[in-house]
Amino acid sequence: MPIYDFKCRGCGHQFEGLVLPARTPPACPACQGQDLERLVSSFAVNSAELSQAAIKKAKKAYAGSPRQRDKQVHEREVFVEHVKEREEDAQR
């Protein structure tokens, strides 16, 4: 399956896209634009070391994301509420 690197001319976002025969090229995931420039890319090489490095990079990016911080805040709020309920039940 041919996977190509693209750059959106509209917003400048770079991404990879799968291009199948007789299908339209992918749209930009950031702005949904169709004005894409196909970039020169190298051959795909996969190894255990590269996979582990990619996973580590993705985990690091996710850990600092607003979504993860929101999840941590929510979990803390649920925990605090649970503790309050247990304390109220113990007082009865």
ABEGO torsion letter per residue (X at the ends): XBBBBBBBAAAGBBBBBBBBBGBBBBBBAAAGBABBBBBBBBBBBBBAAAAAAAAAAAAAAAAABAAAAAAAAAAAAAAAAAAAAAAAAAAX
